[in-house]
Every structure is written in structure tokens, then in C-alpha cells.
Amino acid sequence: MPKVKYWNRLKSGFQLNTIIKKYYEEVNSAQKKGKLTAAVSLGFPSEILYGFDIIPFYPQNHASVYAALNRSREAIFAAEKLGVPEELCSELKIALNTFLYQKHLCVKLPQPDMVLCSTNICKSTIKFAEKLGSANKIPVFILDIPPLPADDTGEGLPEHHQTYITAQFFKLLDFLKDNFKLDIEEEKIMGATRLSAEASLLWNEIVNFSGLIPAPVDALDLYTHMFPYNVLRGREEVVTHYKLLKSEIVHRMEEGISGIKNERIRLLWDYMPIFSRNNFFFKLLSKNGASVVATTFFFPGAGNECRDGKCDITMDAESLEEVFGKWANAYSRLYSAVGVETKARIISDLVKKLSIDGIIMHRDRSCKPQSLPQNQLERLVMEKHNIPCLSIEADSADPRMFSEAQITTRVEAFLESLI
């Protein structure tokens, strides 16, 4: 008996696999070709690196690949056996296992020439950067993005905040020039910034298509297509891929094809996916006619300032000072960096805009600074919209924290209550 499929998967994923393979081959061979490499955290302006011909790679993103391929359990266990605390973020445990203990996945990533991280995504990455830097005796740069005031309205940064962060970007230029005796190629940075802005606009168009009923694409299917924006931001192939992805979704809209075949429930997923169980949720939800039409995890970079065809990181900026000034605002307002009241406003906007029926909140044990305020976040959203919320406890990369039977029972009961 043939298996019944309740979803329509994106065909652009085949091209994405080629992009991913080519990228890791490039990273793996970079140092043999005389190029510098940098281990970079998410939420860091990697566009700058292209002005110095430096190849960035992302330990956190690579850890999610471990989870997606069901290899994270052995990597996490190996790191803990060597003394890494169990309480540490699972993605960073995988990264430590990769770079400090030389336990690699499909390709062997190089030991980086430098470590660059930002404080606007996760404070734990600071310790990871320092550990990796000291173990390999390589320079470390910490981009400090202070938290915004709790009453931030989103209308602009305080002047001292703007000045401080803008100066950080110029310090990064000095760090690269002083440590590696490199000459800055400003036009390369400007070109990468324009490509990044173009990719951001395309990505926002793509995720906003979910406002249609039924949604032409499911957010769980779009997760993997964040890879180019996270990892290759500032390069031409990102723009090329998102143009292809957009054209596929537009074709679906014209042909009346939806992401979930019988959409009757529209969900929002708050924060990190469960990488090792993405397909499980895709099948469980689609079987019950539920489509994840939005997720707050879709805006991990400065492009989250792109809205309604306008991008705060403009493609027509005339100087690095102008770009850095706009970055100061954008990198301060990543979803992971803002306060719970601002998060509630973001979710409220999505609920109204996308006709959301219910919310699933993933309380990620690896990310306590994000998961702990979700109790308050749930209360604020329910007070405003009286919308049902389901909280599930798991881990973005550690499969030991996931009970399939328990989650299935809870999710199916939740979906039944929404009908």
C-alpha cells in the first residue's frame, strides 16, 4: 500500500543541497589555497569578512547539521565524557567536540585562523570563542551588542547605544588589519552589503507568502532554506537561490498548490526548531491538517529589519559609516536580543497578519535565556489575543530531551482543540 503524503515539499531543496556541498568543500580547502578562515557566531556581520577575502564558517550551524543527520547524540556524549558540563548548550557541546577534540562529521572543518562572535544571539558563545581561541592560540574578537531598555519602542536607538555599537564595527576592521596585516577593500564590503540586503528582501517576501490561505509553503519546509542566509550572506549565490525559491512558490500560488494538502489549522512556532525532529513534526502536523505558517526563528540576521519591501540595510548606502550606523540598529533588534514585551509585539503582529489559530512554544533546554521568559511571553500573547498556546520542552540538538510518544499525544490533543 503506497504511503500517503499530506504535504508538498519544495523542489528547490535539490539546488540547496548542491550549494551546501560546494560551501563545505570551499571551507575545507580554503587554507590550502592560502585563504584565512574564521569561526563565526550567528548574529555577526560576516559581510565585513568579504572585504578581506576571509572565509567564514559557523560552528552552531554545523552543529544543527549533526542533529538533522541524527549524529548529535554521539557528539554530545563524547564532549560530556571529556568533561564538558551537561548544562552547556548542546550546539556548543557539538562544536567543542568538533574543534577541540577533532571529531568531525561528513567533512573535516579547518582549525580557524580567528574566532568572531557577537553577544546579541547567545552569551555562551563568548566562552566558546575564548576556549577555542586559547586552545588554538588564535585571536578572538567579541562584538558587544548591549541589550536595549525594557521600554524600547523600536523607533530608534538611544544615541549612546548607536555610537557605541557603530564604533564596534570599526574596531572589527582594526582587529582584522592589525592581526593579519590585511588591507581593507571597502568596495567589496559595500558589494557584500548590497547583496545581503537584496537577499533579505527576497527572504522576507518568501516568508510573507504564508499570509495566503492556504499557505503555499510550510515553515518547517523553509527551515533548511535559511542556510544560505545564515552562512553565505553577502554572496551572489544567496540571491540566486532565493530568486529560484520565490519563483517556485509563486508558481505554486498560480497553480493553487499549498504546502499542506488539507490545511485547516494555521500555527506559529516560537523560536528554535528541534533539528533532529523536524521531519517528525512536519509529518505529525500535516497529517492533522496543520500548517506552520510562521516562526520567530526566521529572522536570525540583520535582515529582520526588512519589512514591506523596504530594508533598513539599504542597497544604496554610500559609505561604511552609513552601513555601520544602520547595522547598529538592526543587530540590536534580532528576535533573540529583544525583551519579552517586544517579542510579544512581534508575535501579536504575526498572529493578526497571518490568521494564526494556535502557537507552539518550544522551550529549548539548551537556550535558557530564551526559554525561561516564555511563560511571561505566553501570558502576554494570550491576554491580547486569547489564542491557544502549547508549550513543549525539548532541545534543539540533543535527542535525549525528546519523548516522541509524549509529544505526539500532546500535539494531537492541542490540534483537536483548535478545530
C-alpha positions as CSV (number, residue, x, y, z in Angstrom):
1,M,0.0,0.0,0.0
2,P,1.6,3.4,-1.0
3,K,2.4,5.9,1.7
4,V,0.0,8.8,1.9
5,K,1.8,12.2,1.8
6,Y,0.0,15.2,3.4
7,W,2.5,17.8,2.2
8,N,4.1,19.2,-0.9
9,R,7.9,19.5,-0.4
10,L,9.9,22.3,-2.1
11,K,11.8,21.2,-5.1
12,S,14.4,24.0,-4.6
13,G,15.9,21.8,-1.9
14,F,17.8,19.9,-4.5
15,Q,19.7,23.0,-5.5
16,L,20.2,23.9,-1.9
17,N,22.0,20.6,-1.3
18,T,24.4,21.5,-4.1
19,I,25.0,24.9,-2.5
20,I,25.7,23.3,0.9
21,K,28.1,20.7,-0.5
22,K,30.0,23.3,-2.5
23,Y,30.3,25.6,0.5
24,Y,31.7,23.0,2.8
25,E,34.2,22.0,0.1
26,E,35.3,25.6,-0.1
27,V,35.7,25.9,3.7
28,N,37.6,22.6,3.8
29,S,40.1,23.7,1.0
30,A,40.4,27.4,2.0
31,Q,43.6,27.2,3.9
32,K,45.3,25.0,1.3
33,K,44.6,27.8,-1.1
34,G,46.1,30.4,1.2
35,K,42.9,31.9,2.4
36,L,42.1,32.8,6.0
37,T,39.1,31.2,7.8
38,A,37.0,32.5,10.7
39,A,34.8,30.6,13.1
40,V,31.8,32.9,13.4
41,S,28.7,33.0,15.6
42,L,25.2,33.7,14.3
43,G,24.2,37.3,14.6
44,F,27.7,38.5,13.4
45,P,28.2,40.8,10.4
46,S,30.1,38.4,8.2
47,E,29.7,40.7,5.2
48,I,32.7,42.5,6.5
49,L,34.9,39.5,6.1
50,Y,34.5,39.6,2.3
51,G,36.3,42.9,2.3
52,F,39.4,40.9,3.4
53,D,38.8,37.7,1.4
54,I,38.2,35.7,4.6
55,I,36.0,32.6,4.5
56,P,33.6,32.4,7.4
57,F,32.1,29.2,8.8
58,Y,29.6,28.7,11.6
59,P,30.1,26.1,14.4
60,Q,26.5,26.5,15.6
61,N,25.1,25.9,12.1
62,H,27.3,22.9,11.7
63,A,26.0,21.5,15.0
64,S,22.5,21.7,13.6
65,V,23.6,19.6,10.6
66,Y,24.8,17.0,13.2
67,A,21.3,17.0,14.7
68,A,19.5,16.9,11.3
69,L,21.6,13.8,10.3
70,N,20.9,12.1,13.7
71,R,24.6,12.3,14.7
72,S,24.3,14.7,17.6
73,R,23.8,12.2,20.3
74,E,27.3,10.6,19.9
75,A,28.9,14.1,19.6
76,I,27.3,15.4,22.7
77,F,28.0,12.3,24.7
78,A,31.7,12.4,23.6
79,A,32.0,16.0,24.7
80,E,30.4,15.3,28.1
81,K,32.7,12.3,28.6
82,L,35.6,14.6,28.2
83,G,34.4,17.0,30.9
84,V,32.1,19.5,29.1
85,P,29.3,20.3,31.5
86,E,25.9,18.7,30.7
87,E,24.2,22.1,31.3
88,L,26.0,23.7,28.4
89,C,24.1,24.4,25.2
90,S,24.0,21.2,23.1
91,E,25.1,23.1,19.9
92,L,28.2,24.4,21.6
93,K,28.9,20.9,23.0
94,I,28.9,19.6,19.5
95,A,31.1,22.4,18.3
96,L,33.6,21.8,21.1
97,N,33.7,18.1,20.2
98,T,34.4,19.1,16.6
99,F,37.1,21.7,17.1
100,L,38.8,20.8,20.3
101,Y,38.6,17.0,20.1
102,Q,38.8,16.7,16.3
103,K,35.6,14.6,16.0
104,H,34.3,15.7,12.6
105,L,31.1,14.9,10.6
106,C,31.0,14.5,6.8
107,V,33.8,16.9,6.1
108,K,36.7,17.9,8.2
109,L,36.4,21.6,9.1
110,P,39.7,23.5,9.4
111,Q,41.0,24.9,12.7
112,P,40.1,28.6,12.2
113,D,42.6,31.4,12.0
114,M,40.4,33.6,14.2
115,V,37.2,33.4,16.2
116,L,34.5,36.1,15.9
117,C,31.3,36.2,18.0
118,S,28.5,38.6,18.9
119,T,26.7,38.9,22.2
120,N,23.2,39.6,20.6
121,I,22.4,35.9,20.0
122,C,23.8,34.0,22.9
123,K,26.2,34.9,25.7
124,S,27.5,31.3,25.9
125,T,29.3,31.8,22.6
126,I,31.7,34.2,24.4
127,K,33.1,31.4,26.5
128,F,33.2,29.1,23.5
129,A,35.1,31.7,21.5
130,E,37.5,32.2,24.3
131,K,38.0,28.5,24.8
132,L,38.6,27.9,21.1
133,G,40.9,30.9,20.8
134,S,43.1,29.9,23.8
135,A,43.3,26.3,22.7
136,N,44.5,27.2,19.2
137,K,46.3,30.4,20.2
138,I,44.4,32.4,17.7
139,P,42.9,35.9,18.1
140,V,39.3,36.4,19.3
141,F,37.0,39.4,18.6
142,I,33.8,39.8,20.7
143,L,31.3,42.2,19.1
144,D,29.4,43.6,22.1
145,I,25.8,44.5,21.4
146,P,24.3,45.7,24.7
147,P,20.6,44.9,25.4
148,L,18.0,47.6,24.7
149,P,16.0,49.2,27.5
150,A,12.9,47.2,28.5
151,D,10.6,50.1,27.3
152,D,12.2,50.2,23.9
153,T,9.6,51.3,21.3
154,G,11.6,50.2,18.2
155,E,11.6,53.8,16.9
156,G,15.4,54.3,17.1
157,L,18.4,53.6,19.3
158,P,19.5,55.8,22.2
159,E,22.3,58.0,20.9
160,H,24.9,56.5,23.2
161,H,23.8,53.0,22.2
162,Q,24.1,53.9,18.5
163,T,27.5,55.4,18.9
164,Y,28.9,52.6,20.9
165,I,27.8,49.8,18.5
166,T,28.9,51.7,15.4
167,A,32.3,52.1,16.9
168,Q,32.4,48.3,17.5
169,F,32.2,47.7,13.7
170,F,35.2,50.0,13.1
171,K,37.1,48.2,15.8
172,L,36.5,44.9,14.0
173,L,38.1,46.5,10.9
174,D,41.1,47.4,13.0
175,F,41.2,43.9,14.5
176,L,41.4,42.3,11.1
177,K,44.0,44.8,9.8
178,D,46.3,44.7,12.9
179,N,46.2,40.9,13.5
180,F,46.6,39.8,9.9
181,K,48.2,42.7,8.2
182,L,45.4,43.0,5.6
183,D,44.3,45.9,3.5
184,I,40.6,46.7,3.6
185,E,38.8,46.6,0.3
186,E,35.8,48.9,1.1
187,E,34.0,48.3,-2.2
188,K,34.0,44.6,-1.5
189,I,32.3,45.1,1.8
190,M,29.8,47.5,0.2
191,G,29.1,45.0,-2.5
192,A,28.5,42.2,0.0
193,T,26.2,44.5,2.0
194,R,24.1,45.2,-1.1
195,L,23.8,41.5,-1.9
196,S,22.9,40.8,1.7
197,A,20.1,43.5,1.6
198,E,18.8,42.0,-1.7
199,A,18.7,38.5,-0.2
200,S,17.0,39.9,2.9
201,L,14.2,41.5,0.8
202,L,13.7,38.2,-1.1
203,W,13.6,36.2,2.1
204,N,11.0,38.5,3.6
205,E,8.9,38.2,0.5
206,I,9.2,34.4,0.7
207,V,8.1,34.1,4.4
208,N,5.3,36.6,3.9
209,F,3.7,34.4,1.2
210,S,2.4,32.4,4.2
211,G,-0.2,35.1,4.7
212,L,-2.2,33.4,1.9
213,I,-4.8,30.9,2.9
214,P,-3.9,28.1,2.4
215,A,-0.2,28.9,2.7
216,P,1.8,27.9,-0.4
217,V,4.7,26.7,1.7
218,D,5.1,25.3,5.2
219,A,7.6,27.0,7.6
220,L,9.0,23.6,8.6
221,D,9.9,23.0,4.9
222,L,11.5,26.5,4.7
223,Y,13.8,25.9,7.7
224,T,16.6,24.4,5.6
225,H,16.4,27.3,3.2
226,M,17.7,29.6,5.9
227,F,21.2,28.0,5.4
228,P,22.2,30.4,2.6
229,Y,21.1,33.5,4.6
230,N,22.8,32.3,7.8
231,V,26.0,31.0,6.2
232,L,26.6,32.7,2.8
233,R,25.1,36.1,3.5
234,G,26.7,38.7,1.2
235,R,27.3,36.4,-1.7
236,E,25.6,36.2,-5.1
237,E,24.5,32.6,-4.8
238,V,22.2,33.5,-1.9
239,V,20.3,36.0,-4.1
240,T,20.2,33.4,-7.0
241,H,18.8,30.7,-4.7
242,Y,16.1,32.9,-3.2
243,K,15.0,34.1,-6.6
244,L,14.6,30.4,-7.6
245,L,12.8,29.6,-4.3
246,K,10.5,32.6,-4.8
247,S,9.7,31.6,-8.3
248,E,8.8,28.1,-7.2
249,I,6.4,29.5,-4.5
250,V,4.8,32.0,-7.0
251,H,4.2,29.0,-9.4
252,R,2.5,27.2,-6.5
253,M,0.3,30.1,-5.9
254,E,-0.7,30.3,-9.6
255,E,-1.4,26.6,-9.7
256,G,-3.3,26.6,-6.4
257,I,-0.7,24.3,-4.7
258,S,-0.4,24.5,-0.9
259,G,2.4,23.5,1.4
260,I,0.0,21.3,3.4
261,K,-2.6,19.5,1.3
262,N,-5.6,19.9,3.5
263,E,-4.8,23.0,5.6
264,R,-7.4,23.6,8.3
265,I,-5.2,24.9,11.2
266,R,-2.6,27.6,11.0
267,L,0.2,27.6,13.6
268,L,3.1,29.8,14.7
269,W,6.2,28.2,16.1
270,D,8.1,30.2,18.7
271,Y,11.9,30.2,18.5
272,M,14.3,27.3,17.8
273,P,13.4,24.3,15.7
274,I,14.1,20.8,17.0
275,F,16.6,20.0,14.3
276,S,16.6,16.2,14.8
277,R,12.8,16.0,14.8
278,N,11.9,18.5,12.0
279,N,10.6,15.7,9.7
280,F,8.7,14.2,12.6
281,F,6.8,17.4,13.3
282,F,6.3,18.0,9.6
283,K,4.5,14.7,9.2
284,L,2.6,14.8,12.5
285,L,1.2,18.3,11.9
286,S,0.5,17.9,8.2
287,K,-1.3,14.6,8.8
288,N,-3.7,16.6,11.1
289,G,-4.2,19.4,8.6
290,A,-1.9,21.8,10.5
291,S,0.5,24.2,8.7
292,V,3.2,26.1,10.5
293,V,2.9,29.3,8.6
294,A,5.3,31.4,10.7
295,T,8.2,31.0,13.1
296,T,10.0,33.6,15.1
297,F,13.3,31.8,14.2
298,F,13.0,33.1,10.6
299,F,14.8,36.4,11.5
300,P,18.3,35.5,12.8
301,G,20.2,38.3,11.0
302,A,20.0,42.0,10.4
303,G,17.6,41.4,7.5
304,N,14.8,41.1,10.1
305,E,14.6,44.9,9.7
306,C,13.3,44.4,6.1
307,R,9.6,45.0,6.0
308,D,7.1,45.7,3.3
309,G,9.6,46.0,0.5
310,K,12.0,48.3,2.4
311,C,15.3,47.3,4.0
312,D,17.0,49.1,6.8
313,I,20.3,48.0,5.5
314,T,19.9,49.9,2.2
315,M,21.3,48.7,-1.1
316,D,22.2,52.3,-1.9
317,A,24.4,53.1,1.1
318,E,27.3,55.3,0.1
319,S,29.8,54.7,2.9
320,L,30.8,52.2,5.6
321,E,29.8,54.7,8.2
322,E,26.3,54.7,6.9
323,V,26.1,50.9,6.7
324,F,27.5,50.5,10.2
325,G,25.1,53.0,11.6
326,K,22.2,51.0,10.2
327,W,23.7,47.8,11.3
328,A,23.8,49.1,14.9
329,N,20.0,49.4,14.9
330,A,19.4,46.1,13.0
331,Y,21.8,43.9,15.1
332,S,20.3,45.3,18.3
333,R,16.9,44.1,17.3
334,L,17.3,40.5,16.4
335,Y,14.5,38.4,17.9
336,S,16.8,36.7,20.4
337,A,18.2,40.1,21.6
338,V,15.0,42.0,22.4
339,G,12.9,41.9,25.6
340,V,9.8,39.9,26.2
341,E,7.4,42.8,25.6
342,T,8.9,43.4,22.2
343,K,8.8,39.6,21.4
344,A,5.1,39.7,22.4
345,R,4.5,42.6,19.9
346,I,6.3,40.7,17.2
347,I,4.1,37.6,17.8
348,S,1.0,39.7,18.0
349,D,1.7,41.2,14.6
350,L,2.2,37.8,13.1
351,V,-1.0,36.4,14.7
352,K,-3.1,39.2,13.1
353,K,-1.2,39.3,9.8
354,L,-1.2,35.5,9.1
355,S,-4.5,34.5,10.7
356,I,-2.9,32.2,13.3
357,D,-5.1,29.7,15.1
358,G,-2.6,28.5,17.7
359,I,1.0,28.8,18.9
360,I,3.6,26.1,19.7
361,M,6.3,27.4,22.0
362,H,9.5,25.3,22.1
363,R,11.1,25.7,25.5
364,D,14.6,24.8,24.4
365,R,16.7,23.4,27.3
366,S,19.9,24.5,25.5
367,C,18.7,28.1,25.4
368,K,17.6,29.0,28.9
369,P,17.8,32.8,28.4
370,Q,15.2,32.4,25.6
371,S,13.1,29.6,27.1
372,L,12.7,30.9,30.7
373,P,10.8,34.1,29.7
374,Q,8.3,32.1,27.5
375,N,6.0,31.8,30.5
376,Q,5.6,35.5,30.6
377,L,5.5,35.7,26.8
378,E,2.7,33.2,26.6
379,R,0.7,35.2,29.2
380,L,1.2,38.5,27.3
381,V,0.1,37.0,24.0
382,M,-2.9,35.2,25.4
383,E,-4.0,38.3,27.2
384,K,-4.0,40.2,24.0
385,H,-5.4,37.6,21.6
386,N,-6.9,34.8,23.8
387,I,-5.1,32.4,21.4
388,P,-4.3,28.8,22.5
389,C,-0.7,28.1,23.2
390,L,1.1,24.7,23.6
391,S,4.5,24.6,25.3
392,I,6.8,21.7,24.6
393,E,10.1,21.0,26.4
394,A,12.9,19.6,24.3
395,D,16.2,20.6,22.9
396,S,17.3,22.0,19.5
397,A,20.1,19.4,19.0
398,D,20.1,16.9,21.9
399,P,17.7,14.0,21.1
400,R,17.8,12.7,24.7
401,M,15.5,15.5,25.7
402,F,12.7,14.4,23.4
403,S,9.9,11.9,24.0
404,E,8.1,11.1,20.7
405,A,5.1,9.4,22.3
406,Q,4.5,12.1,24.9
407,I,4.9,14.9,22.3
408,T,2.6,13.1,19.8
409,T,-0.2,12.8,22.5
410,R,0.1,16.5,23.5
411,V,0.3,17.9,20.0
412,E,-2.7,15.8,18.7
413,A,-4.8,16.9,21.7
414,F,-3.8,20.5,21.1
415,L,-4.7,20.3,17.4
416,E,-8.0,18.7,18.2
417,S,-8.9,21.6,20.5
418,L,-8.3,24.1,17.6
419,I,-10.8,22.5,15.2
